[in-house]
Amino acid sequence: MKVYDYYETGDGVKVTHSELTASGVRVFFDRGNQHCEVALPQGVIVRNDGFSDAQASAFLLSAVRGRKAIFDYASNGGVAHAWAV
């Protein structure tokens, strides 16, 4: 599975996402040894290791709100290719 950079938050959480597959896209939130994984389009937290429930819920909300952009990027090679000419 290919994984693409998406963005990094001010408090150091790195957000990445998978390529588009038949089952959708996975969005990953990582900081140090903390990891949270959200499945789209289902909009569910698949895994949460080390983040609080409130943080994981915020990550889920962020992924669901950004779903359209994430799907566009996932099907076109990530953000780096979003503005390719």
N, C-alpha and C positions, 0 to 999 in steps of 0.2 A: 504494500500500500504506500503510495506517495503521500507525503505530508508537506503542507505549504505554510509558511509564516503568514500570520494575519496581522497581529499588532502586539504591543507590550503595554501593560498598564503602568501607571505612575508608581505603583507599589511593587513592581517587578514580576507580575504574573505574565508569563509568555503565552499568547493565544495562537494556536495553530489549527489547521483543519486538514482533513483527508481529501483525497481526490473524490470525485463523484463516482459512486458504485451503484449497483442495482438496488441496494438497501438504503441508499442515501449518503449522508456525509457525517463524519464524526468530528466534533470540535473538542480540542484539548486545551486545558488550562493548567499550566505548570509553574511552580515556583519552588526551587530547591527540590526537596523530596515530597512535596505536595502535588497531587495530580487529581484532576476532575475531568470526566469525559461525558459529553452530551451527544446523543444521537438525534439527527435531523433526517427526515421531517417529523419523526415521532415526537420530538420535544420531551425527551426523558433523560434523566441522569443515569448513565450506565455504570459509572464508577466514581467514587469519591474517596480518596485516600489523603487525609490530613487537613482538608479544608472544613470549616464549620458548615453546618446545614444552611445557615444564612448566606454564607459565601457561595456555596454550591447552587442555591436557589437564584442568587444574583447572576451567576454564570449561565444558568439555564435561561433566564429571562433575556440576557444579552444575546445568547445564541439564537433564540427564537425571534427576537426583534431584528436581528441581522441576517435572518435566514435567506432572504432573496439575494443579497450581496454574496453571502457565503456560497450559495449554490452556483451563482454566476462565476465566482472565482474558482471554485472547485472543478467546474467543467471546462475552464479555460487555462489551467496551469497556475493558479494562484494570483495574488495581488500583483506580483512582479510582471505578469502578462496582461493585466487589466487595461493598461493604457498603451499597449504595444501598437506601433503603427505598421 
